[in-house]
Amino acid sequence: MRITGGLAGLLLLAGRLQAQPPVPRGLVEHRWGLAEATRCVPDVATALARLPEAGAPLGFHPASEGSFLSFLRHWQGVQRIAADDGRWLVATRSGTATGFVIVRMASRDASGGPFRASRLRAGRPAPDLPPPPMDRVLGVVPAEPGLEHAGGPQLAGHLLAVPYEARGDSSAVVFYDVGDPSTPRRIGQVRGRARGPEAEPAHASLAALARLADRRWLLVVGERSSKHLTFYRSVDSAITDPPAFVPLRVDAAGVEGGFQNLNLLTQCDGELFLVGMHNTGFPPPSLGHDHLHWYALEGSGEALRLARRGQRRVSCDECNFGAGAGLYVTPAGGLVLYGIGRGLGGPGGTAEVEEFAPAPAG
């Protein structure tokens, strides 16, 4: 029997649609603290909308970390590590041989939930108070040889992706295992090159990372403060040395340029969101406004795209999203946002951090 006419065309179209690979989905994990994936967020848009406008004051003592005097030397990003007792931060920086520091927030709660404010007097924020002495840098990880200016990082599970810039037309993203936060372990690096005139010279300004449902990894690299985004998918489920990635074609034309940090979030239905954080002041550290923008990964096959889903503003008193910011998911699936100041502007030469977390229930 021969199928002709409109029915044949519909069947052919259906076959082609089924053959198109679906949009990549994130690995849905409801447990906290696992090496292979970050806990999912039940509803990303609602969680971002519930973040308070004002942050809670935190901070840390820098130990030997100094040299923040020039315009180009500042913190670049901050991430909270979902490992051990949850009282660890990673902060990247530029302008020195340091790639990033490991911070122990020993005064804070060990449940993995929000830290809450550490610099209070009579229950109110006290900008003149330094952070508790036990909240301090415990380790320093040097930048890669030949590379400089560690940018905005992201953690996915215990895997940390740190972008670096290099002289000339190359850049790199370096991967570390921070499952033991006190002793980060370097895994390997993947090199990149400038993609076009709008990205010259090559600047791996930021990296976003997530585990996919097929257990491979999705990596987003932003050049020149996200003016050019490149998407990659790992070849294998394990990140080896050197890491193996292949590019994905994703239309990111709707993404605003100029983000200081980008983070990928997995919703508990598997949908992937890219969240950008920036300050509107230019040049930094001008006093602009601190903003979040978020996008959903949509489409299929060769028609993947980022679709705008929302934006909002928060108000930093001591942090600046033009320096660094980062998202964290609690054991209960709550979303927490961290911002960091540019240098050591806190009392006694300390680093200033603010936490944006919904108020406790009840």
C-alpha positions in Angstrom: 0.0 0.0 0.0 1.4 3.4 -1.0 0.8 6.5 1.2 0.4 9.7 -0.8 -0.6 13.3 -0.5 -0.9 15.2 2.8 -0.7 12.1 5.0 2.6 11.1 3.6 4.0 14.6 4.2 2.7 14.6 7.8 4.3 11.2 8.5 7.6 12.4 7.0 7.5 15.5 9.1 6.7 13.5 12.3 9.6 11.3 11.6 12.0 14.2 11.2 10.7 15.8 14.4 11.2 12.6 16.3 14.8 12.4 15.0 15.7 15.8 16.3 17.6 15.5 19.6 15.7 17.2 22.4 16.8 20.2 24.3 19.5 19.2 26.9 18.1 18.6 30.3 19.8 18.9 33.7 20.4 16.0 36.0 17.6 16.1 38.6 19.1 15.5 42.0 17.2 16.1 45.2 20.0 15.3 47.5 22.5 17.9 48.7 26.3 17.5 48.9 26.8 14.9 46.2 29.9 15.0 44.0 28.2 14.5 40.7 25.5 17.2 40.7 24.1 20.3 42.5 20.7 19.8 44.1 17.8 20.9 41.9 15.6 24.0 42.5 11.8 23.3 42.6 10.9 26.5 40.8 13.8 28.7 39.6 11.7 31.8 38.8 9.9 31.8 42.1 13.1 31.2 44.0 14.8 34.2 42.3 11.7 36.3 43.0 11.8 35.4 46.7 15.3 36.6 47.3 15.2 39.6 49.5 16.3 43.0 48.1 18.7 43.6 50.9 21.5 41.3 52.0 22.8 40.1 55.3 26.3 41.3 56.2 29.1 38.7 56.3 32.8 38.8 55.7 36.1 37.0 56.2 39.7 37.7 57.1 42.0 37.5 54.2 45.1 36.0 55.9 48.0 36.8 53.5 45.8 37.9 50.6 46.6 41.5 49.8 47.4 43.7 46.8 43.9 45.0 46.0 45.1 48.5 45.5 44.8 48.9 41.7 41.8 49.1 39.5 42.5 45.6 38.0 42.9 43.8 41.3 39.7 42.6 42.8 37.5 39.7 43.7 35.9 38.2 40.6 33.4 35.7 41.9 32.1 33.8 44.9 30.7 30.3 45.3 29.6 28.3 48.3 30.7 24.7 48.4 28.0 22.0 49.0 30.4 19.6 50.7 31.5 18.7 54.2 29.4 20.8 56.6 28.7 23.6 54.1 30.7 26.2 55.8 33.1 26.9 52.9 33.4 29.5 50.2 35.5 29.9 47.1 36.4 33.4 46.0 38.4 34.0 42.7 40.5 37.1 42.2 42.5 39.0 39.6 45.8 40.8 39.4 48.1 38.4 41.3 49.4 34.9 41.1 46.4 33.7 43.1 43.7 31.9 41.2 41.2 31.5 44.1 41.1 31.3 47.9 39.3 28.7 50.1 37.4 30.4 52.9 36.3 28.7 56.1 33.1 30.3 57.6 33.6 28.5 60.9 31.2 30.8 62.9 28.2 29.9 60.7 25.6 27.2 61.0 26.7 23.7 59.8 23.3 22.6 58.4 24.0 23.7 54.8 21.2 26.3 55.1 21.7 30.1 54.9 24.5 31.5 56.9 22.6 34.5 58.2 24.3 37.7 59.2 27.5 37.5 61.3 28.1 41.3 61.7 25.2 42.5 63.9 24.8 44.8 66.9 21.5 44.5 68.9 20.1 42.6 65.9 20.9 45.2 63.4 23.6 45.3 60.6 26.8 46.9 62.0 29.1 48.0 59.1 31.9 48.9 61.6 32.1 45.4 63.1 34.6 43.0 61.5 33.5 39.4 60.9 34.3 36.8 63.5 38.0 35.9 63.6 37.3 32.3 62.7 35.8 33.2 59.4 39.0 33.4 57.3 41.0 32.3 54.3 42.4 28.8 55.0 43.9 28.0 51.6 45.2 29.7 48.4 45.3 28.0 45.0 47.7 29.6 42.5 46.7 30.6 39.0 47.7 28.3 36.2 51.3 29.0 34.8 51.1 31.4 31.9 47.5 32.4 32.8 46.2 35.4 34.7 43.0 37.0 35.9 40.8 34.2 37.2 37.2 35.2 36.4 33.7 34.2 37.5 33.5 30.5 38.5 30.8 28.0 39.1 30.5 24.8 41.1 28.4 21.9 40.0 28.4 19.2 42.7 32.1 19.2 43.8 33.4 20.2 40.4 34.7 23.8 40.2 35.2 25.5 36.8 37.5 28.5 37.0 38.1 30.6 33.8 41.4 32.3 33.2 42.7 34.8 30.7 46.1 34.6 29.0 48.2 36.9 27.1 47.7 36.7 23.3 44.6 35.1 21.8 44.1 32.1 24.1 42.2 31.5 27.4 41.4 28.4 29.5 38.9 26.9 31.9 40.5 24.9 34.7 38.6 22.2 36.7 39.1 21.4 40.3 37.6 18.8 42.7 36.7 20.5 45.9 35.0 17.6 47.6 37.5 18.0 50.3 37.3 21.8 50.5 40.5 22.2 52.5 42.5 20.5 49.8 41.3 21.3 46.2 42.5 18.9 43.6 43.3 20.2 40.1 41.8 17.9 37.4 42.8 19.6 34.1 42.2 22.5 31.8 40.6 23.1 28.5 42.0 25.8 26.2 39.9 28.2 24.1 40.5 30.9 21.5 38.8 34.0 20.5 35.7 33.3 18.4 35.4 36.5 16.4 36.1 40.3 16.4 33.6 40.9 19.1 35.5 38.7 21.5 39.1 39.9 20.7 41.3 39.5 22.5 40.3 36.1 24.0 39.0 36.6 27.5 37.5 33.7 29.4 35.7 36.1 31.8 33.3 33.7 33.3 32.2 30.0 33.3 28.9 28.3 34.1 28.6 24.6 34.7 25.9 22.0 35.1 25.5 18.2 35.0 23.2 16.9 32.3 20.6 14.2 32.5 22.8 11.9 30.3 25.5 12.5 33.0 27.7 14.6 30.6 28.5 18.2 31.5 27.3 21.5 30.1 29.9 24.3 30.1 29.2 27.9 29.1 32.2 30.2 28.6 31.7 33.9 28.4 34.3 36.1 26.7 34.7 39.8 27.5 32.1 39.8 30.3 29.6 37.6 28.4 29.6 39.7 25.2 30.2 36.4 23.5 28.9 33.0 24.9 30.1 29.6 23.8 28.4 26.4 24.9 30.1 23.1 25.2 29.1 19.5 26.1 31.6 17.1 27.5 32.4 14.0 25.4 32.3 11.7 28.5 30.6 11.7 31.9 34.0 12.0 33.6 36.1 15.1 33.4 39.6 13.8 32.5 42.9 15.5 31.9 42.8 17.1 29.4 39.0 17.6 29.5 37.2 16.8 26.2 34.3 19.1 25.1 32.5 19.7 21.9 30.7 22.9 21.0 27.0 23.2 20.9 25.1 25.6 18.7 23.0 27.8 20.9 21.4 31.1 19.9 22.3 33.5 22.7 21.3 36.7 20.9 18.7 37.6 23.5 21.3 37.6 26.3 22.4 40.9 27.6 26.2 41.4 27.5 28.3 42.6 30.4 27.6 40.0 33.1 30.3 39.6 35.7 29.1 36.1 36.6 26.9 33.4 35.1 25.5 30.4 36.9 23.5 27.4 35.5 20.6 26.1 37.6 18.6 22.9 37.1 14.9 23.0 37.9 13.5 19.9 39.4 11.7 19.1 36.2 15.1 19.1 34.4 14.7 22.5 32.7 18.0 24.4 32.6 18.3 28.1 33.4 21.2 30.5 32.9 21.4 33.3 35.5 23.5 36.4 34.9 24.7 38.9 37.6 26.0 42.3 36.9 26.3 45.9 38.1 25.1 48.7 35.9 27.9 51.1 36.9 30.7 51.6 34.4 33.6 51.6 34.8 33.6 49.6 38.1 33.6 50.3 40.9 31.1 53.0 40.0 28.0 52.9 42.1 25.4 51.4 39.7 22.6 48.9 40.4 23.0 45.2 41.0 20.8 43.1 38.8 19.9 39.5 38.0 18.7 38.3 34.6 17.6 34.7 33.9 17.1 32.7 30.7 15.7 29.2 29.9 17.4 26.8 27.5 14.8 26.0 24.9 14.4 24.3 21.4 15.8 21.1 20.0 18.4 19.8 17.6 20.2 22.7 15.9 17.7 25.2 17.1 18.7 25.6 20.7 18.3 29.1 22.1 18.2 31.1 25.4 14.8 32.7 26.1 14.4 35.6 28.5 12.4 34.6 31.5 12.9 37.5 34.0 15.0 40.0 35.7 15.2 41.8 39.0 17.3 44.1 41.2 18.8 43.7 44.6 20.6 46.3 46.7 24.2 45.7 47.9 25.4 47.8 50.8 28.9 46.3 50.9 29.0 43.9 47.9 29.1 44.8 44.2 28.0 42.5 41.4 30.6 44.1 39.2 33.1 42.4 41.5 31.5 39.0 42.1 28.3 37.1 42.9 27.2 33.5 42.9 24.2 31.2 43.6 23.9 28.3 46.0 21.2 25.7 46.6 20.5 24.5 50.2 19.6 21.0 51.3 15.9 22.0 51.2 16.1 23.2 47.6 16.2 26.9 48.6 18.1 29.4 46.6 20.7 31.7 48.2 22.6 34.5 46.5 26.1 35.7 47.6 27.8 39.0 46.6 31.3 40.1 47.4 33.0 43.5 47.5 35.8 44.5 45.2 38.7 44.1 47.7 39.4 44.4 51.4 37.2 47.3 52.3 35.7 45.9 55.5 36.7 46.8 59.0 40.3 45.9 59.7 41.1 45.1 56.1 38.5 42.3 55.7 36.6 41.1 52.7 32.9 42.0 52.6 30.3 39.5 51.7 26.5 39.7 51.6 24.0 36.9 51.6 20.6 37.2 50.0 18.4 34.5 51.4 14.6 34.3 52.2 13.7 34.9 55.8 13.2 31.8 58.0 9.6 30.4 57.9 7.4 30.9 60.8 
